[in-house]
Amino acid sequence: MPPVPPWNRQLASDNYAGLCPEALAALQEANLGHAPGYGDDRFTAEAADALRALFEADCDVYFAFNGTAANSLALAAMTQSYHSVLCHETAHVETDECGAPEFFSNGTKVLTMPGPDGKVTPEGIRHLVERRSDIHYPKPRVVSVTQATELGTVYGPDELKAIWARAKSHHLRIHMDGARFANAVASLGCSPKEITWQAGVDVLCFGGTKNGMAVGEAVVFFDRELAREFDYRCKQAGQLSSKMRFLAAPWVGMLEGGAWLRHARHANAMAELLHGLVAGIPGVELRYPRQANSIFLGLAPAVRDALHARGWHFYDFIGWGGARLMCSWDTTETDVRAFARDLAEVSGGAAAS
Ligand SMILES: Cc1ncc(COP(=O)(O)O)c(C=O)c1O
């Protein structure tokens, strides 16, 4: 009988992980006594202040329940219905939000470009802008970049600045889908400001969920003017939590002791370990540079099926059919080694030790 991973340990997604202790403790603290609703509580104010301190900027901050809402409402705030948003063809806003960015912006069109390793390029932006200039084409208004990308790669500050220069030359704003922003900061070892407002980002959707929270993505407006009436947009979209303190308090808990970065570093380190263990297993193709908390593998169908038969879950609809393995704040070396061992066994080789 082949070994089966314990039912509750997987490398399928950072969504599989539970709440990290810091987020849980913050929820428990927010649960003591009563507090005003709809964001008029001290936790929401403290979380927004903590984000302003983290980014060293006087940004405007809102909290949404999930990444789809955060991205869609942020993009809607940056556009008119006749505009377009330029992004990579693998961008979550294009492939995994069920048309929500178009829906919430009343029809703004998402236009996609190819690009190596899941990244938008200045040339791709130029092409989408310059290929048409007539009234019939949805007017380009925003470039959306994902940091870390859907393929587990990371934009460095210089890459972002090159995108910014191109965007500026076409009068475009920049939105960043930062569902895994923490993993990007951990990977680059830079300060959060270097890859946001100092690189031209106007609005960041900063992911808390994949970093160890239950819910609660922060929409951070570095250009405060874009946040005008954003509170109404959130309310209309069902994103104004009546008990907002439970979305906000975990941010305080995560930011004040640096847990957000510690957990991201850990997840990245586990992905690096996994990468090292599976490299060299016969028939296993490593796709894309490993820069954040995921790796992508090209696997023969029989190998994929054998891993599934051993109980491993993983997505293969992201990254053009590769198997995505994703580490989280609570991934252990044991998890990683168990997967690598199973992969080696079903591939007829041996994992590096
Ligand atoms: C790149 C990216 N953006 C945003 C999201 C947030 O999506 P959700 O609406 O599921 O929270 C995800 C989640 O998988 C993601 O991978």
The ligand as an ORCA input file, in Angstrom:
! r2SCAN-3c Opt
* xyz 0 1
  C      -3.087     36.155     -7.975
  C      -4.349     36.115     -7.180
  N      -5.062     37.233     -7.041
  C      -6.162     37.270     -6.277
  C      -6.611     36.139     -5.624
  C      -7.765     36.259     -4.682
  O      -8.845     35.556     -5.017
  P     -10.071     35.264     -4.024
  O     -11.201     36.068     -4.557
  O     -10.272     33.812     -4.156
  O      -9.697     35.705     -2.643
  C      -5.925     34.929     -5.787
  C      -6.419     33.685     -5.162
  O      -6.187     32.613     -5.594
  C      -4.760     34.923     -6.586
  O      -4.040     33.799     -6.737
*
